[in-house]
Amino acid sequence: MSDGVDLPTAVAQQMMVESAGNIQASNRNSRGVFDAVMGALAGTVQTNFAEVGVLESRAVSGVMATPVAGPTTKQPA
């Protein structure tokens, strides 16, 4: 029974260099994906806060106790 694998030194070194390069490339790719996703999320959050829709503005108006528009009535002539 053998305790190890008999590899030439140059082959073992090349395998270590390639493995380390693959790990670094994977980490770099993962960071790139993370950055892209975080950028998209930040943009979505910013857009959601920037856009005030009709329902939100009416709700804010009710809270602030300022009417959106008064009732329209026709005065008798």
C-alpha positions, 0 to 999 in steps of 0.5 A: 500500500502506498502512502502518497502519489509519486508526482514529479515536482514540476507537475505538482507545482503546476497543479498547485498554480492552476488550482490557486488560479481557479480559486481566485477566478471563481472568487473574482466572478462571485464578487462581480455577480454580487456587485451586479446584484447589489447595484440592481437592488440599490437602483430598485430601492432608489426608484421605489423611494423616488416615485410617489404614486397616486395612492401614496400621495393621497395617503400622505395628504390624509395624514398631513390633513391637507385635502387633495381637492375640495368638493365642487358645488354649483352655486344657484344662479 
